[in-house]
Structure formats: C-alpha cells, structure tokens
Amino acid sequence: MARDDAKTSPLVLALSWMVVLIPLGWGVVQSVAKSLPLFAGETAPAEALPDDDNEGRAGERSIAVDDRPGVTATP
C-alpha cells in the first residue's frame, strides 16, 4: 500500500475544524440555555397550576389518557 506524503495545509485543517466546532458549540450553548430552567429550583405554587376538572377535584392535576386503541393507562 503506497503512502502519500502530501501534507494538509494548516489553513484547510483549521477551516475544517471550524466547520465542525462552530455548529457543535452553538448547539451546546442552546442546550445549556434551554436546560437552565430545569435546574433553577423554582417551583410554581399550587394555585398557579392549571386547574383540570376532569374528575371534579380542585387542585389536583389529571393524567392525560391516550385514546389510541390498545393503549391502556394505569394511574
């Protein structure tokens, strides 16, 4: 197997890594920014939660039921 000793230009190498790292870095920043509210530790008071009166009990949240055939939900 013959080996080609041609060297890659440092400029081409740098540009190639930038093509990979810029979108990757942008995605990481967006993921971190959108996940920060998950770790903020703030919870909404019970009064601020939406009131679902599916079963007539105020203050309790209901579980969504999937209406597809063959799918059953257990509380």
N, C-alpha and C positions, 0 to 999 in steps of 0.2 A: 504494500500500500504506500503510495507516494505521498509525501507530506509537503504541503505548500507553505513555504516560509514567509509568505506575504503578511505583513503586519497591518492590523486595522488602525486606521487613523484615530488618534485620541479625540478629535472633534466628532467623528462619526460615533465613536463609543459613548461620548458624553451626551450627544443628542439622542442616541438610542435609549440611554438610561433615563433621560428627561421625559421621553415619550411614555415610559413605563411609570416613573415615580410621580409625575405631576397628577395624573388621574387617580393613582393609588392614594396619594396624600390628600387629595380633595375628598375622596370617599371616606377616608379615616376621619377627617375633620368633621364631615357631615354626620357620620355615625356617632361620634362622641357628642356633638352638639345636640342631636336628637335624643340621645340616651340620658343626658343630664337630668331631665325632669324625673326619670325613674329613680334616681338616687338622691333627689333633693330632700327626701324625708318629710315632705309636707303631705298631709292627708286632708281631704275635704271633710268638713263636718257633715254629720248625718243629714242635716237639714238641706245641705247643698246638693245631695244626690238626687237623681231623677226619681220621681215617685211613680212606680209601676203598680197600678191597682188591679193586676190580673187576678189576684186571689183576695182582694179586698183588705189586705193588711197594710196599713200605712207604715212607712219607714223601712219595710223590708224590700230588698231587691229581688226581682224574679229571675229565674234561669230561663234563657232562651231555649225553646224547643225546636228541634229540626223536624219539619213536616215531610221529609222525604220518606217514601215507602221503605220499610225495612230498617229504619233508624229509630232506635228507642233511647229515651233519656231517663236516667235514674238520678234522683236528687241526692 
